[in-house]
Amino acid sequence: MFKRLYKKTASKINKKINHRKNPLMIKAQEAGFFNLEWYNQTYGSCFSRAEDAFQDYLHKSRFSPVNPSPGFDSEIYHRLNLDVYTHLQSPLAHFLHNGRSEGRVHSPAVVKWHAKEVLSTSNELTAKANDQKIAICLHIFYEDFIDRFANALKSFPTDVDVLLTLADNSFTEKATSAFGALSYVNNVYTKTVPNRGRNFGPLLVEYAQQLQQYDLFCHLHSKKSLYSGREQTQWSEYLTEYMLRDSNITTRVLNAFAESQDLGMYYPTSFWMMPNWVNHWTVNKPHTGEWLEQFGMELGDDFISYPVGGMFWARTSALKQLLEREYQYEDFPVEPLPNDGSSLHALERLVGLLAEHNGYKQFFYYPPTGTFTTDKSYRFIQYHNTAANVFEQIKNHEVISFDVFDTLVRRRYFVPDYAKLLLGKELTNQSIVSSNKINTAHDFVELRNKTEFELRKAAEFKGDIRIDAIYAAIAEKLGLSAEQGEQLMQREFELDLKMIEGKDEMVDIFNELHSIGRTLWVISDSYYTREQVGLMLRKAGVTAPFRLLVSSEEQKRKDNMSMWLYVKEQLQQLGHPSYLHVGDNVVADAQLPGDIGLGNFHILNPHDKWHALGFPSVLRGKDAMKEEEVKKWGPMICNVGRNPFIGE
C-alpha cells in the first residue's frame, strides 16, 4: 500500500516538474544553444512547448547526431569526449553541467553532408498510408528487449500485427502480454526459435510465407554491444528510434511508402560511430554465391547502401525472391560465427540491392538535417575531410605506418596490370614469345598472372612471392635463359615505375610527420623487392626516413594477418608506443589490423573516390584490361584520386 501511494505521489511531483521551465533548458537558451523554432523546422516536428522539444533533444542526442541549434554540434562533442558517449549522456547536458567548467571544447553545428534529393512527406498519416497492411517482425534474444520494443510501439500511428521470434520459451507469456496490451496491435504471433541464423534465420524460417500477406514489414532485433565495462545500446537505440519509436518519423515513412510505389526499402543512414568503411562489402563477397543464384543478381561496386545491423522497413514485393522460398534452420550457418564474413553478413548487404534489382528505390533518414532522401552518397560522409584536418587527427601517434599503392603512390593509368600488358605488347611485337602460343599481349598477362598464382599455391599461400622468382619460372616455361628472365622482370618494373606518381597531399602529410618527430613505417603487400618499392616512393616525393616492410621480403602479408601480427610483436618490443596505420584497402589496411587492436585510418583509393563523386562505373571486369578503356579512363581516375579526401 505504501509503495503504491509513494508511486502516485512521485508521479504527481514529476508531472509538476515537467510543466515547470527546465533550468537546464534555460541555460541552453541563454547560451544560444537551443532554439525551438529551428529545432521544429530542422526535424519536422511540431512541438508547441520548448520544454518538450528540449526533452526530445536530450533523449535523442544520447545516441544520435541531432543538434539543439546551429550553435552546438552534438556529434563533434561526443567524438571529442568518448566518456560522455559511452555513458549514454546528452552532449549538451554534459557540457552545461560539467564540460564547460572542465574546459571541454564545443563547436558550432557542422553539417558534413547535404542530400541531393530530398523526399518531402507529411507528418499527418494519410488514409492511403493507414490502409497498408503492416507487420512488425521482432527477433528477441535478450528478454529486456520485450519491454524496450513494446514501449517503442506505444505511439505507433496505425494498426499492425506483431510477429515475434523468441530465443527462450519462457519469454512467451511476457511478450504476448506486453505487445497484446498495445492499442494499435491487432495480432501477436510468437515462435520460440533456436540460436541459428542470427536475426535472418528465424525471420525467414518462421514467417517468410506469412509475410507475403502484408504490404510492408519492419524487421528489428535485440542488439547489444558490450565493451568499456558497461552495456552499449547506442546503435540499437538509434535504429529503434528512427524505425519504430518516433511517431513523427514512422508516420512520414508510412506516407512515403504509400505515396511512392517505387520505394522499396527504408532505414536510417548508417550509425554515425561506425568505422568510415562500414558501407563496404569487406570480406563478404565470397559468401554471396547461393543468394545471388536465388535472386538472379550480379554484384557491382564495393561501397554499397545496405541496412547496417540488418534492421529495415521493406515493401514485401521488393524482397519477393527472398520471401517466396521455404527455409529450414539447416540452411543457415551454425554458431559461433565470425564478426564478419558469413552468408548472413552477405545477406545483410544484399537485401537493399535486391530491392533495387527488383526496380525499387531505397530511402533513408539522415538525423543531422532531419532529411529523408534516396541519395546514396551518404556512404562516404566520413570521407569528407581535408589534408590539414587529417594531419591533426593522426599526428599524435608515436609510430605511424602507411600503405604504398593508392595511399602514397598512384599509377598514371590506374590499372596495376597495365605494365604487364605493355610488356606483353613489346614481346609480341618482337616475336620473342609467339612460338610459345603467346600471340597477344593479353596472352602474356594471363601467363604472367597464372605463373604468380602457381608459385603462391606451391608455397601453400604462406609468405609471399618475389617478382624475380615469377620471371625465373616464366623464363623456364618459355625456354628463355635466366638472364632473359631477369631482363623481362626488370622491364616490367621499369614500365610500372614510369607510371608512378605521388599522391601529393598524402606524401606531404608523411614528410611533415617526420618533421615533428614521428617514427614512420611503410608497409606493402607486393611482389616487388624492398629496393624497387623504395625507388617508387622516392619518385613519388617521399623524402622522410622510414622503415620499409614489404611482404616479398618479410614473407608476411597484411591481407592474411601475418604482417599485422608481426607489427604487433614489433610494437611490443618497442614498449607499446601509440600506433596508427593509414591505408586505402578496407580489409587489409583497416578491418584486419583493427581486429587485433591496431589503430587504423582508412582513406579512399582512386576508384572508390571516383564512385563517391558519382562518376560512372568503369575499368571493371574485362574492361579493366581493354587498352582503349585504360587509356581513356585511367588518367582521369588517377587525377581524381590524387587527393583521397572529398570536399577539398
C-alpha positions as CSV (number, residue, x, y, z in Angstrom):
1,M,0.0,0.0,0.0
2,F,2.8,2.4,1.0
3,K,4.7,1.7,-2.3
4,R,1.6,2.4,-4.4
5,L,1.0,5.6,-2.5
6,Y,4.6,6.6,-3.0
7,K,4.5,5.9,-6.7
8,K,1.3,8.1,-7.1
9,T,2.9,10.9,-5.1
10,A,6.1,10.7,-7.1
11,S,4.1,10.7,-10.4
12,K,2.3,13.9,-9.3
13,I,5.5,15.6,-8.4
14,N,7.1,14.6,-11.7
15,K,4.2,16.0,-13.7
16,K,4.5,19.3,-11.9
17,I,8.3,19.3,-12.5
18,N,7.7,18.5,-16.2
19,H,5.4,21.5,-16.5
20,R,7.9,23.9,-14.9
21,K,10.5,25.5,-17.1
22,N,13.5,23.2,-17.3
23,P,16.5,25.1,-15.7
24,L,18.9,23.3,-18.0
25,M,16.9,24.4,-21.0
26,I,17.0,28.0,-19.7
27,K,20.8,27.7,-19.5
28,A,20.9,26.4,-23.0
29,Q,18.7,29.2,-24.4
30,E,20.7,31.9,-22.6
31,A,23.9,30.5,-24.1
32,G,22.3,30.4,-27.6
33,F,22.5,26.6,-27.7
34,F,18.8,25.8,-28.0
35,N,16.2,27.2,-30.4
36,L,12.7,25.8,-30.6
37,E,11.8,27.2,-34.0
38,W,15.0,26.0,-35.5
39,Y,14.6,22.5,-33.9
40,N,11.0,22.1,-35.2
41,Q,11.9,23.3,-38.7
42,T,15.0,21.1,-38.9
43,Y,13.5,17.9,-37.6
44,G,10.0,18.3,-39.0
45,S,8.5,18.2,-35.5
46,C,5.5,20.1,-34.1
47,F,6.4,20.8,-30.5
48,S,4.4,23.8,-29.2
49,R,6.3,23.8,-25.9
50,A,10.1,24.5,-25.8
51,E,10.3,22.1,-22.8
52,D,9.0,19.2,-24.9
53,A,11.3,19.9,-27.8
54,F,14.3,20.2,-25.4
55,Q,13.4,16.9,-23.8
56,D,13.2,15.3,-27.2
57,Y,16.7,16.6,-28.0
58,L,18.1,15.4,-24.6
59,H,16.7,11.9,-25.3
60,K,17.9,11.6,-29.0
61,S,21.3,13.2,-28.6
62,R,22.5,10.4,-26.3
63,F,22.7,8.1,-29.3
64,S,22.1,10.3,-32.4
65,P,23.8,13.2,-34.1
66,V,20.9,15.7,-33.6
67,N,21.7,19.3,-32.7
68,P,19.7,21.7,-30.5
69,S,20.6,24.7,-32.6
70,P,23.2,25.9,-35.1
71,G,25.3,26.9,-32.1
72,F,26.2,23.4,-30.8
73,D,27.4,20.2,-32.6
74,S,26.4,17.1,-30.7
75,E,28.4,14.6,-32.8
76,I,31.7,16.6,-32.5
77,Y,31.3,16.8,-28.7
78,H,30.7,13.1,-28.5
79,R,33.7,12.3,-30.7
80,L,35.9,14.5,-28.6
81,N,34.6,13.1,-25.4
82,L,34.1,9.4,-25.7
83,D,33.5,9.1,-22.0
84,V,30.3,11.1,-22.5
85,Y,29.3,8.9,-25.4
86,T,29.9,5.6,-23.6
87,H,27.9,6.7,-20.6
88,L,24.9,7.5,-22.9
89,Q,24.9,11.2,-21.9
90,S,23.4,14.0,-23.9
91,P,26.4,16.1,-25.2
92,L,24.8,19.5,-24.4
93,A,23.6,18.4,-21.0
94,H,27.1,17.2,-20.1
95,F,28.6,20.4,-21.4
96,L,26.3,22.6,-19.4
97,H,26.5,20.5,-16.2
98,N,30.3,19.7,-16.2
99,G,32.0,20.2,-19.5
100,R,32.2,23.9,-19.6
101,S,33.7,24.1,-16.1
102,E,36.2,21.3,-17.0
103,G,37.4,23.3,-20.0
104,R,36.0,20.9,-22.6
105,V,35.5,22.5,-26.0
106,H,32.4,22.6,-28.1
107,S,31.8,23.5,-31.8
108,P,29.0,25.2,-33.7
109,A,27.0,22.7,-35.8
110,V,28.8,21.4,-38.8
111,V,26.8,19.6,-41.5
112,K,29.1,17.2,-43.3
113,W,26.7,16.2,-46.0
114,H,23.6,17.5,-47.7
115,A,21.3,15.2,-49.7
116,K,20.9,15.9,-53.4
117,E,17.4,14.6,-53.5
118,V,15.0,15.3,-50.6
119,L,11.8,13.4,-50.0
120,S,9.0,15.6,-48.6
121,T,6.4,13.7,-46.7
122,S,3.6,14.8,-44.3
123,N,3.7,14.0,-40.6
124,E,0.0,13.5,-40.7
125,L,-0.9,9.9,-41.6
126,T,-2.8,9.8,-44.9
127,A,-5.8,7.5,-45.5
128,K,-3.7,5.6,-48.1
129,A,-0.9,5.0,-45.6
130,N,-3.4,3.9,-43.0
131,D,-4.8,1.3,-45.3
132,Q,-1.5,-0.5,-45.7
133,K,-1.2,-4.0,-44.1
134,I,1.8,-3.9,-41.8
135,A,3.8,-6.5,-39.9
136,I,6.4,-5.6,-37.2
137,C,8.9,-8.5,-37.0
138,L,11.0,-8.6,-33.9
139,H,13.7,-11.1,-33.0
140,I,14.2,-11.1,-29.3
141,F,17.4,-12.8,-27.9
142,Y,17.6,-10.7,-24.8
143,E,14.5,-10.6,-22.6
144,D,14.8,-7.0,-21.6
145,F,14.1,-6.0,-25.2
146,I,10.5,-7.2,-24.8
147,D,9.8,-4.0,-22.8
148,R,12.1,-1.9,-24.9
149,F,10.3,-2.8,-28.2
150,A,6.8,-2.7,-26.6
151,N,7.5,0.8,-25.3
152,A,8.8,1.8,-28.7
153,L,5.5,0.7,-30.3
154,K,3.3,2.6,-27.9
155,S,3.0,5.6,-30.1
156,F,2.9,3.8,-33.5
157,P,0.5,5.7,-35.8
158,T,-1.6,2.8,-37.2
159,D,-2.7,-0.8,-36.7
160,V,-0.1,-3.6,-37.0
161,D,0.5,-7.3,-36.4
162,V,3.5,-8.2,-34.3
163,L,5.5,-11.3,-35.4
164,L,7.9,-12.4,-32.7
165,T,10.7,-14.9,-32.7
166,L,11.9,-15.6,-29.2
167,A,15.2,-17.2,-28.0
168,D,13.6,-18.8,-25.0
169,N,10.1,-20.2,-24.4
170,S,10.0,-18.5,-21.0
171,F,9.7,-15.2,-22.9
172,T,6.4,-16.1,-24.5
173,E,3.9,-15.1,-21.8
174,K,5.6,-11.8,-21.0
175,A,5.9,-10.9,-24.7
176,T,2.3,-11.8,-25.5
177,S,1.1,-9.7,-22.7
178,A,3.3,-6.7,-23.4
179,F,2.5,-6.5,-27.1
180,G,-1.1,-7.6,-26.8
181,A,-1.8,-4.7,-24.5
182,L,-0.9,-2.1,-27.1
183,S,-3.8,-0.3,-28.6
184,Y,-2.5,-0.5,-32.2
185,V,-1.6,-4.1,-32.2
186,N,-4.2,-6.4,-33.7
187,N,-2.5,-9.8,-33.5
188,V,0.6,-11.1,-31.8
189,Y,2.3,-14.2,-33.2
190,T,5.1,-16.0,-31.2
191,K,7.7,-18.6,-32.2
192,T,10.4,-20.0,-29.9
193,V,13.5,-20.5,-32.1
194,P,17.0,-22.0,-31.9
195,N,20.1,-19.9,-31.8
196,R,20.8,-20.3,-35.5
197,G,20.7,-17.9,-38.4
198,R,21.0,-14.8,-36.1
199,N,18.1,-12.5,-36.9
200,F,17.6,-13.5,-40.5
201,G,17.2,-17.3,-40.0
202,P,14.2,-17.1,-37.6
203,L,12.5,-14.4,-39.7
204,L,12.7,-16.5,-42.8
205,V,12.1,-19.9,-41.4
206,E,9.1,-18.9,-39.3
207,Y,7.5,-16.1,-41.2
208,A,8.7,-15.8,-44.9
209,Q,5.4,-17.3,-46.2
210,Q,3.2,-15.3,-43.8
211,L,4.9,-12.0,-44.6
212,Q,3.8,-12.2,-48.2
213,Q,0.2,-11.4,-46.9
214,Y,1.4,-7.9,-45.9
215,D,2.2,-4.7,-47.8
216,L,5.1,-3.7,-45.6
217,F,7.1,-5.1,-42.8
218,C,9.6,-3.8,-40.3
219,H,12.4,-6.0,-39.1
220,L,14.3,-5.3,-35.8
221,H,16.2,-7.5,-33.4
222,S,17.7,-7.1,-29.9
223,K,21.3,-5.9,-30.3
224,K,23.8,-5.2,-27.6
225,S,27.4,-4.2,-27.7
226,L,29.4,-4.9,-24.5
227,Y,32.6,-3.0,-24.0
228,S,34.1,-0.4,-21.7
229,G,32.7,-2.4,-18.8
230,R,29.1,-1.5,-19.5
231,E,26.3,-2.2,-21.9
232,Q,26.4,-0.1,-25.0
233,T,23.0,0.3,-26.6
234,Q,23.5,3.5,-28.7
235,W,23.4,1.6,-32.1
236,S,20.2,-0.3,-31.1
237,E,18.6,2.9,-29.7
238,Y,19.5,4.8,-32.9
239,L,17.8,2.1,-35.1
240,T,14.8,1.7,-32.8
241,E,14.2,5.4,-32.6
242,Y,14.2,6.1,-36.4
243,M,12.4,2.9,-37.4
244,L,9.8,2.4,-34.6
245,R,9.7,4.7,-31.7
246,D,9.5,8.2,-33.1
247,S,5.9,8.5,-34.4
248,N,6.9,11.6,-36.4
249,I,9.4,9.5,-38.4
250,T,7.3,6.4,-38.7
251,T,4.3,8.4,-39.9
252,R,6.4,10.0,-42.6
253,V,7.9,6.6,-43.6
254,L,4.5,5.1,-44.0
255,N,3.3,8.1,-46.0
256,A,6.3,7.8,-48.3
257,F,5.7,4.1,-49.0
258,A,2.0,4.9,-49.7
259,E,2.7,7.9,-51.9
260,S,5.6,6.4,-53.9
261,Q,5.1,2.9,-55.1
262,D,8.7,2.8,-56.4
263,L,10.1,3.0,-52.8
264,G,11.0,-0.5,-51.6
265,M,13.2,-0.2,-48.5
266,Y,13.8,2.3,-45.7
267,Y,16.3,2.6,-42.9
268,P,18.3,5.5,-41.2
269,T,21.7,6.2,-42.6
270,S,24.5,4.1,-41.1
271,F,25.1,4.6,-37.4
272,W,27.4,7.6,-37.1
273,M,30.0,6.0,-34.8
274,M,30.7,3.0,-37.1
275,P,34.0,2.8,-39.0
276,N,34.3,5.0,-42.1
277,W,34.2,1.9,-44.3
278,V,31.1,0.3,-42.8
279,N,29.2,0.5,-46.1
280,H,31.7,-1.7,-47.9
281,W,31.5,-5.4,-48.8
282,T,34.6,-6.1,-46.8
283,V,35.2,-9.9,-46.8
284,N,31.6,-10.9,-47.6
285,K,31.6,-11.1,-51.5
286,P,32.8,-14.7,-51.5
287,H,29.7,-15.6,-49.3
288,T,27.1,-14.3,-51.7
289,G,27.0,-17.2,-54.2
290,E,23.8,-19.0,-53.2
291,W,22.0,-15.8,-52.6
292,L,23.0,-14.3,-55.9
293,E,21.8,-17.5,-57.7
294,Q,18.5,-17.4,-55.8
295,F,18.0,-13.7,-56.6
296,G,19.3,-13.7,-60.1
297,M,21.7,-10.9,-59.4
298,E,25.2,-9.8,-60.1
299,L,27.5,-7.7,-57.9
300,G,28.8,-4.2,-58.6
301,D,30.6,-1.6,-56.6
302,D,32.5,-2.3,-53.3
303,F,30.8,0.5,-51.4
304,I,27.1,-0.1,-51.1
305,S,23.9,1.1,-49.3
306,Y,22.6,-1.5,-47.0
307,P,20.8,-1.7,-43.6
308,V,23.9,-2.0,-41.3
309,G,22.8,-4.2,-38.5
310,G,20.2,-6.0,-40.6
311,M,17.2,-3.8,-39.5
312,F,14.9,-2.2,-42.0
313,W,11.5,-1.4,-43.4
314,A,10.6,-3.2,-46.6
315,R,7.8,-3.5,-49.1
316,T,7.3,-7.2,-49.3
317,S,7.2,-7.2,-53.1
318,A,10.7,-5.6,-53.2
319,L,12.1,-8.7,-51.5
320,K,10.0,-11.2,-53.4
321,Q,12.8,-13.7,-54.2
322,L,13.9,-13.7,-50.5
323,L,10.4,-14.4,-49.1
324,E,8.9,-16.8,-51.6
325,R,11.3,-19.7,-50.7
326,E,10.7,-22.1,-47.8
327,Y,13.6,-22.2,-45.4
328,Q,14.9,-24.6,-42.8
329,Y,17.3,-23.7,-40.0
330,E,19.8,-26.1,-41.6
331,D,20.0,-23.5,-44.4
332,F,22.0,-21.2,-42.1
333,P,25.5,-21.5,-40.6
334,V,25.9,-22.7,-37.0
335,E,27.3,-20.6,-34.2
336,P,29.8,-19.4,-33.4
337,L,30.0,-17.0,-36.4
338,P,32.9,-14.6,-37.1
339,N,32.4,-10.9,-36.6
340,D,32.3,-10.6,-40.4
341,G,32.4,-12.9,-43.3
342,S,29.5,-15.3,-43.5
343,S,26.4,-15.9,-45.6
344,L,24.3,-13.9,-43.1
345,H,26.7,-10.9,-43.3
346,A,26.4,-11.2,-47.1
347,L,22.6,-11.3,-46.9
348,E,22.6,-8.2,-44.7
349,R,24.4,-6.4,-47.6
350,L,22.2,-7.9,-50.3
351,V,18.7,-7.0,-49.2
352,G,18.9,-3.4,-50.3
353,L,20.5,-4.4,-53.6
354,L,17.7,-7.0,-54.1
355,A,15.1,-4.2,-53.7
356,E,17.0,-2.2,-56.4
357,H,17.3,-5.3,-58.6
358,N,13.5,-5.6,-58.5
359,G,13.1,-2.0,-59.7
360,Y,12.6,-0.3,-56.3
361,K,14.5,2.5,-54.6
362,Q,15.9,2.6,-51.1
363,F,15.3,5.7,-49.0
364,F,17.0,6.9,-45.8
365,Y,16.7,9.3,-42.9
366,Y,19.7,11.5,-42.1
367,P,19.3,12.7,-38.5
368,P,21.7,15.7,-38.5
369,T,19.5,17.5,-41.0
370,G,16.2,15.7,-40.4
371,T,16.1,14.7,-44.1
372,F,14.5,11.8,-46.0
373,T,16.3,11.0,-49.2
374,T,17.1,8.5,-51.8
375,D,20.7,9.9,-52.2
376,K,23.1,7.0,-51.6
377,S,26.2,9.2,-51.3
378,Y,25.8,9.2,-47.5
379,R,28.0,6.1,-47.7
380,F,31.0,8.5,-47.9
381,I,30.1,11.0,-45.3
382,Q,33.1,10.3,-43.1
383,Y,35.5,10.8,-46.0
384,H,34.6,14.5,-46.3
385,N,37.8,15.8,-44.9
386,T,40.9,18.0,-45.6
387,A,44.6,17.2,-45.6
388,A,45.1,19.6,-42.7
389,N,42.4,18.0,-40.6
390,V,43.7,14.5,-41.3
391,F,47.2,15.6,-40.2
392,E,45.7,16.9,-36.9
393,Q,43.8,13.6,-36.4
394,I,46.8,11.3,-36.9
395,K,49.8,13.4,-35.7
396,N,49.7,12.5,-32.0
397,H,50.6,8.8,-32.5
398,E,54.2,7.9,-31.9
399,V,54.5,5.3,-34.7
400,I,52.5,5.9,-37.9
401,S,52.7,3.5,-40.9
402,F,51.4,4.0,-44.4
403,D,50.4,1.6,-47.2
404,V,52.1,2.3,-50.6
405,F,49.9,1.7,-53.6
406,D,46.9,4.1,-53.8
407,T,47.9,5.6,-50.5
408,L,51.3,7.2,-51.0
409,V,51.7,6.5,-54.8
410,R,49.3,6.2,-57.7
411,R,49.6,4.8,-61.2
412,R,49.0,7.2,-64.1
413,Y,46.7,4.7,-65.8
414,F,45.4,3.3,-62.5
415,V,45.2,-0.4,-63.6
416,P,48.0,-2.3,-61.8
417,D,48.3,-4.9,-64.7
418,Y,48.9,-2.2,-67.4
419,A,52.6,-2.5,-67.1
420,K,52.3,-6.3,-67.8
421,L,50.2,-5.5,-70.8
422,L,52.7,-3.0,-72.2
423,L,55.5,-5.6,-71.7
424,G,53.3,-8.2,-73.5
425,K,53.0,-5.8,-76.4
426,E,56.7,-5.3,-76.6
427,L,57.3,-9.1,-76.6
428,T,54.7,-9.9,-79.2
429,N,55.9,-7.1,-81.4
430,Q,59.4,-8.5,-81.2
431,S,58.1,-12.1,-81.8
432,I,60.0,-13.2,-78.7
433,V,57.3,-15.4,-77.3
434,S,55.0,-16.1,-80.2
435,S,56.4,-19.6,-80.7
436,N,55.2,-20.4,-77.2
437,K,51.5,-20.0,-78.0
438,I,51.5,-16.4,-76.7
439,N,50.2,-14.5,-79.6
440,T,48.8,-11.4,-77.9
441,A,49.7,-9.1,-75.1
442,H,46.7,-10.4,-73.2
443,D,48.1,-13.9,-73.5
444,F,51.3,-12.7,-71.8
445,V,49.4,-11.1,-69.0
446,E,47.5,-14.3,-68.4
447,L,50.7,-16.3,-68.4
448,R,52.3,-13.7,-66.0
449,N,49.5,-13.9,-63.5
450,K,48.9,-17.6,-63.8
451,T,52.6,-18.2,-63.0
452,E,52.4,-16.0,-59.9
453,F,49.4,-17.9,-58.7
454,E,51.0,-21.2,-59.3
455,L,54.0,-20.2,-57.2
456,R,51.8,-19.0,-54.4
457,K,49.8,-22.2,-54.5
458,A,53.0,-24.3,-54.4
459,A,54.0,-22.3,-51.3
460,E,50.6,-23.1,-49.8
461,F,49.9,-19.4,-49.8
462,K,52.3,-18.9,-47.0
463,G,54.6,-15.9,-47.0
464,D,54.8,-14.2,-50.4
465,I,56.4,-14.4,-53.9
466,R,59.2,-12.1,-55.3
467,I,59.0,-10.8,-58.8
468,D,62.4,-12.3,-59.7
469,A,61.0,-15.8,-58.8
470,I,58.0,-15.2,-61.0
471,Y,60.1,-14.3,-64.0
472,A,62.5,-17.2,-63.4
473,A,59.5,-19.5,-63.7
474,I,58.3,-17.7,-66.8
475,A,61.7,-18.0,-68.5
476,E,61.7,-21.7,-67.8
477,K,58.2,-22.0,-69.3
478,L,59.2,-20.1,-72.4
479,G,62.5,-21.7,-72.9
480,L,64.4,-18.5,-72.2
481,S,67.7,-18.1,-70.3
482,A,67.8,-17.0,-66.7
483,E,69.4,-13.7,-67.9
484,Q,66.5,-13.1,-70.3
485,G,64.0,-13.8,-67.4
486,E,65.9,-11.2,-65.3
487,Q,65.7,-8.7,-68.2
488,L,61.9,-9.2,-68.5
489,M,61.5,-8.7,-64.8
490,Q,63.5,-5.5,-64.9
491,R,61.5,-4.3,-67.9
492,E,58.1,-4.8,-66.1
493,F,59.4,-2.8,-63.2
494,E,60.7,0.0,-65.4
495,L,57.3,0.3,-67.2
496,D,55.5,0.4,-63.9
497,L,57.9,2.9,-62.3
498,K,57.5,5.2,-65.3
499,M,53.8,5.4,-64.5
500,I,54.2,6.0,-60.8
501,E,53.2,9.4,-59.4
502,G,52.8,10.7,-55.9
503,K,49.6,11.3,-54.1
504,D,50.7,14.8,-53.2
505,E,48.6,15.5,-50.1
506,M,49.4,12.2,-48.6
507,V,53.1,12.5,-49.3
508,D,53.1,16.0,-47.8
509,I,51.4,14.6,-44.6
510,F,54.0,11.8,-44.5
511,N,57.0,14.1,-44.8
512,E,55.6,16.6,-42.3
513,L,55.0,13.9,-39.7
514,H,58.8,13.2,-39.8
515,S,59.4,17.0,-39.2
516,I,57.6,16.8,-35.9
517,G,59.5,13.8,-34.7
518,R,57.2,10.9,-35.6
519,T,58.5,7.4,-36.4
520,L,57.4,6.4,-39.8
521,W,56.9,2.9,-41.3
522,V,55.8,1.9,-44.8
523,I,54.0,-1.5,-45.2
524,S,53.2,-3.0,-48.5
525,D,51.8,-6.3,-49.8
526,S,53.9,-6.5,-53.0
527,Y,55.9,-8.9,-55.2
528,Y,58.3,-6.1,-55.8
529,T,61.6,-6.1,-53.8
530,R,62.3,-3.7,-51.0
531,E,64.7,-1.7,-53.3
532,Q,62.1,-1.5,-56.0
533,V,59.3,-0.2,-53.7
534,G,61.8,2.3,-52.2
535,L,62.5,3.7,-55.7
536,M,58.8,4.1,-56.3
537,L,58.4,6.0,-53.0
538,R,61.4,8.3,-53.8
539,K,59.9,9.0,-57.2
540,A,56.6,9.9,-55.6
541,G,58.3,12.6,-53.5
542,V,58.8,10.7,-50.1
543,T,61.9,12.3,-48.6
544,A,61.4,11.4,-44.9
545,P,63.3,8.4,-43.5
546,F,61.1,5.3,-42.9
547,R,61.2,1.6,-42.1
548,L,60.0,-0.3,-45.1
549,L,58.2,-3.7,-44.6
550,V,57.5,-5.4,-47.9
551,S,55.7,-8.8,-48.0
552,S,58.1,-10.3,-50.6
553,E,61.0,-9.7,-48.2
554,E,59.4,-10.2,-44.8
555,Q,57.4,-13.3,-46.1
556,K,54.4,-11.9,-44.3
557,R,51.3,-10.3,-45.7
558,K,48.7,-7.8,-44.5
559,D,45.8,-9.5,-46.2
560,N,46.3,-12.8,-44.3
561,M,47.0,-11.1,-41.0
562,S,50.6,-12.4,-40.7
563,M,52.1,-9.0,-41.3
564,W,49.9,-7.4,-38.6
565,L,50.8,-10.0,-36.0
566,Y,54.4,-9.2,-36.8
567,V,53.8,-5.5,-36.5
568,K,52.1,-6.0,-33.1
569,E,55.2,-8.0,-31.9
570,Q,57.5,-5.2,-33.1
571,L,55.4,-2.6,-31.2
572,Q,55.5,-4.7,-28.0
573,Q,59.3,-4.8,-28.3
574,L,59.3,-1.0,-28.6
575,G,57.3,-0.7,-25.3
576,H,53.8,-0.4,-26.8
577,P,54.1,3.1,-28.4
578,S,50.8,4.6,-29.7
579,Y,50.4,3.3,-33.3
580,L,48.2,4.1,-36.3
581,H,48.2,2.7,-39.8
582,V,47.0,4.7,-42.8
583,G,45.8,2.9,-46.0
584,D,43.2,2.5,-48.7
585,N,42.3,-1.2,-48.6
586,V,39.3,-1.7,-46.4
587,V,40.2,-5.2,-45.4
588,A,44.0,-5.3,-45.4
589,D,44.6,-1.8,-44.1
590,A,41.6,-1.2,-41.8
591,Q,39.5,-4.2,-40.8
592,L,42.2,-6.8,-40.2
593,P,44.6,-4.6,-38.1
594,G,41.5,-3.3,-36.2
595,D,40.5,-6.9,-35.4
596,I,43.7,-7.3,-33.3
597,G,43.5,-3.8,-31.7
598,L,45.8,-1.9,-34.0
599,G,44.7,1.7,-34.8
600,N,43.9,2.5,-38.4
601,F,42.8,5.4,-40.6
602,H,41.1,4.5,-43.9
603,I,41.3,6.7,-46.9
604,L,39.6,6.3,-50.3
605,N,41.5,4.7,-53.1
606,P,41.2,6.5,-56.5
607,H,38.5,4.2,-57.9
608,D,36.3,4.5,-54.7
609,K,36.6,8.3,-54.8
610,W,35.7,8.2,-58.4
611,H,32.4,6.4,-57.5
612,A,31.9,8.6,-54.4
613,L,31.8,11.6,-56.7
614,G,29.1,10.0,-58.9
615,F,31.1,9.1,-61.9
616,P,30.2,6.0,-64.0
617,S,31.5,2.5,-63.2
618,V,34.4,1.9,-65.4
619,L,37.5,-0.3,-65.6
620,R,35.7,-3.2,-64.1
621,G,35.9,-6.9,-65.1
622,K,37.0,-7.4,-68.7
623,D,37.1,-3.7,-69.4
624,A,39.9,-3.3,-66.9
625,M,42.3,-4.8,-69.5
626,K,41.0,-3.2,-72.6
627,E,43.8,-0.8,-73.5
628,E,41.5,1.8,-75.1
629,E,39.5,1.8,-71.9
630,V,42.6,2.0,-69.7
631,K,43.9,5.0,-71.7
632,K,40.6,6.7,-71.7
633,W,39.6,6.4,-68.0
634,G,42.8,5.6,-66.2
635,P,44.3,9.1,-66.2
636,M,41.0,10.6,-65.1
637,I,40.7,8.2,-62.2
638,C,44.3,8.8,-61.3
639,N,43.8,12.6,-61.3
640,V,40.6,12.4,-59.3
641,G,42.3,10.1,-56.8
642,R,45.4,12.1,-56.2
643,N,43.7,13.6,-53.2
644,P,41.7,11.0,-51.3
645,F,39.5,13.4,-49.4
646,I,36.1,14.6,-50.5
647,G,35.3,18.3,-50.4
648,E,38.9,19.6,-50.6
